[in-house]
Amino acid sequence: MDPEFGADFLNERREFFQATIGKLLQEVARRTEQRVAPKRWFRPPGAADEVAFVAACTRCGDCIDICPVHAILKMPASGGGLAAGTPYIDPTTRACIACEDMPCAAACETGALTKVPWEQVRMGVLELDPQRCITFQGAQCGVCARACPIGEKALALDDQGRPVLKPEGCVGCGVCVIACVTMPSSLKLSLT
């Protein structure tokens, strides 16, 4: 057997095991973090995973101050625990409008928030209650789809004018939830 072939084989095998074990360890860490520090608040776009976010955030408030619609709030000391003073969004009160240039992340100097492409942002998961949505009762509406800052990549209307959620494109900003004409809203955001 050629010695170079043997060395190449061993290197490829080593790389395979390193990559495989590396992926396994990343998945174990991700699942452990979900159990130990589950996401309890909607964070601004570009937020790191919860543990890293809370550790990196200096609670300076720069992201809060720069938000053009004042959607980012400061976590109160009561009930926030280690997250007290960190920024969060309450999509039932004021939604993130998915600013194209993501000024909140650009204002963060610590990396708790980082400017990422909107396609990578998942602040929440959108759910639709067809029992509540008036388009399923025969009325015309479409307010949610027209309000969505992401557009048809996230929320479209079918040929009967009913909302069609597209989870792969939805960033979980909450604009459609607030725009919905039903009380309470036919749309709801859940934490990812």
C-alpha positions as CSV (number, residue, x, y, z in Angstrom):
1,M,0.0,0.0,0.0
2,D,1.2,3.5,-0.9
3,P,2.3,5.4,2.3
4,E,0.8,8.6,0.9
5,F,-2.5,6.9,0.4
6,G,-2.5,5.6,3.9
7,A,-1.7,9.1,5.3
8,D,-4.4,10.7,3.2
9,F,-6.9,8.0,4.3
10,L,-6.0,8.7,8.0
11,N,-6.4,12.5,7.5
12,E,-9.7,12.1,5.8
13,R,-10.9,9.8,8.6
14,R,-9.7,12.2,11.3
15,E,-11.4,15.1,9.6
16,F,-14.6,13.1,9.3
17,F,-14.6,12.2,13.0
18,Q,-13.7,15.8,14.0
19,A,-16.6,17.2,11.9
20,T,-19.1,14.6,13.1
21,I,-18.2,14.9,16.8
22,G,-18.1,18.7,16.5
23,K,-21.6,18.8,15.1
24,L,-22.8,16.4,17.8
25,L,-21.3,18.5,20.5
26,Q,-22.9,21.7,19.0
27,E,-26.3,20.0,19.0
28,V,-25.9,18.8,22.6
29,A,-24.9,22.3,23.7
30,R,-27.9,23.8,21.9
31,R,-30.3,21.4,23.4
32,T,-28.8,21.8,26.9
33,E,-29.1,25.6,26.6
34,Q,-32.8,25.2,25.6
35,R,-33.4,23.1,28.8
36,V,-31.3,25.1,31.2
37,A,-32.1,28.6,29.8
38,P,-35.2,28.5,27.8
39,K,-36.1,31.5,25.8
40,R,-38.7,33.5,27.8
41,W,-38.8,36.8,26.0
42,F,-38.9,38.1,22.5
43,R,-35.4,39.6,21.8
44,P,-34.5,42.3,19.2
45,P,-33.4,41.0,15.8
46,G,-29.9,39.7,15.6
47,A,-29.9,38.6,19.3
48,A,-27.4,35.9,20.3
49,D,-28.7,32.7,22.0
50,E,-30.2,33.6,25.4
51,V,-27.2,32.7,27.6
52,A,-24.7,34.4,25.3
53,F,-27.1,37.4,24.9
54,V,-27.5,37.9,28.7
55,A,-23.8,37.5,29.2
56,A,-22.8,40.0,26.4
57,C,-25.5,42.6,27.0
58,T,-24.2,45.5,29.1
59,R,-27.7,46.9,29.5
60,C,-26.5,50.2,28.0
61,G,-29.8,50.9,26.2
62,D,-28.3,52.0,22.9
63,C,-30.6,49.6,21.0
64,I,-33.6,50.8,22.9
65,D,-32.8,54.5,22.2
66,I,-32.2,54.0,18.4
67,C,-35.3,51.9,17.6
68,P,-37.4,54.2,15.4
69,V,-40.8,52.8,16.6
70,H,-39.7,52.3,20.2
71,A,-40.5,48.6,20.0
72,I,-37.6,47.6,22.2
73,L,-38.2,47.8,25.9
74,K,-35.9,47.4,29.0
75,M,-36.6,44.3,31.1
76,P,-37.8,45.4,34.5
77,A,-35.8,44.5,37.6
78,S,-38.7,42.6,39.0
79,G,-39.3,39.3,37.2
80,G,-36.3,39.6,35.0
81,G,-33.8,37.8,37.2
82,L,-30.4,37.7,35.4
83,A,-32.1,39.3,32.4
84,A,-33.1,42.4,34.2
85,G,-32.2,45.5,32.2
86,T,-31.8,43.6,28.9
87,P,-33.8,44.7,25.8
88,Y,-36.9,42.8,24.8
89,I,-39.9,43.2,22.5
90,D,-43.5,42.8,23.4
91,P,-45.1,42.1,20.0
92,T,-48.6,42.4,21.5
93,T,-47.9,46.1,22.4
94,R,-45.5,47.4,19.7
95,A,-44.0,45.3,16.9
96,C,-40.6,45.4,15.4
97,I,-41.0,46.8,11.9
98,A,-38.0,44.9,10.5
99,C,-35.9,48.0,9.6
100,E,-33.9,47.2,6.5
101,D,-30.6,48.5,8.1
102,M,-31.3,46.9,11.5
103,P,-30.2,50.0,13.6
104,C,-30.6,48.2,16.9
105,A,-28.0,45.6,16.1
106,A,-25.7,48.2,14.5
107,A,-25.9,50.2,17.8
108,C,-24.8,47.2,19.9
109,E,-21.0,47.3,20.6
110,T,-20.8,44.1,22.6
111,G,-22.1,41.5,20.1
112,A,-25.3,40.7,22.1
113,L,-27.0,41.9,18.9
114,T,-25.4,41.5,15.6
115,K,-26.5,42.7,12.2
116,V,-27.5,39.6,10.2
117,P,-29.5,39.1,7.0
118,W,-33.2,39.2,7.7
119,E,-33.5,35.7,6.3
120,Q,-31.6,34.5,9.3
121,V,-33.8,36.2,11.9
122,R,-36.4,34.3,13.9
123,M,-37.7,36.3,16.8
124,G,-40.9,34.2,17.1
125,V,-43.1,31.7,15.4
126,L,-46.4,33.0,13.9
127,E,-49.6,31.0,14.4
128,L,-53.0,31.6,12.8
129,D,-56.4,30.8,14.4
130,P,-58.7,30.2,11.5
131,Q,-61.7,30.1,13.9
132,R,-61.1,33.7,14.7
133,C,-59.9,35.0,11.3
134,I,-62.8,36.7,9.5
135,T,-61.6,35.6,6.1
136,F,-62.4,32.0,7.0
137,Q,-66.0,33.2,7.8
138,G,-66.4,34.6,4.2
139,A,-65.4,38.3,4.9
140,Q,-62.6,40.0,2.9
141,C,-59.7,41.5,4.8
142,G,-56.0,40.8,4.0
143,V,-54.8,43.5,6.5
144,C,-52.2,41.2,7.9
145,A,-50.6,40.4,4.6
146,R,-50.6,44.0,3.5
147,A,-49.0,45.1,6.8
148,C,-46.2,42.5,6.8
149,P,-42.8,44.2,6.2
150,I,-41.3,41.0,4.8
151,G,-44.1,40.6,2.2
152,E,-45.2,37.4,0.5
153,K,-42.1,35.5,1.6
154,A,-43.6,35.5,5.1
155,L,-47.3,36.0,4.8
156,A,-49.4,35.8,1.6
157,L,-53.1,35.4,0.7
158,D,-54.5,32.4,-1.1
159,D,-56.9,32.6,-4.0
160,Q,-59.8,33.1,-1.5
161,G,-58.1,35.9,0.3
162,R,-57.2,33.9,3.4
163,P,-53.8,34.2,5.1
164,V,-51.1,31.7,4.3
165,L,-48.3,31.6,6.7
166,K,-44.8,30.9,5.4
167,P,-42.6,30.0,8.4
168,E,-39.4,29.8,6.3
169,G,-39.7,33.5,5.5
170,C,-41.4,34.9,8.6
171,V,-39.0,36.7,11.0
172,G,-41.6,36.9,13.9
173,C,-41.7,40.7,14.0
174,G,-45.3,40.9,15.1
175,V,-46.5,43.6,12.7
176,C,-49.3,41.4,11.4
177,V,-50.4,40.5,14.9
178,I,-51.0,44.1,15.8
179,A,-52.5,45.0,12.4
180,C,-55.1,42.2,12.6
181,V,-58.6,43.6,12.9
182,T,-60.0,40.9,15.2
183,M,-59.9,41.2,19.0
184,P,-58.0,39.4,20.2
185,S,-55.8,39.0,17.1
186,S,-56.3,36.0,14.9
187,L,-52.5,35.8,14.7
188,K,-50.2,35.0,17.6
189,L,-46.5,34.9,18.1
190,S,-44.8,32.2,20.1
191,L,-41.2,32.0,21.2
192,T,-38.9,30.0,19.0
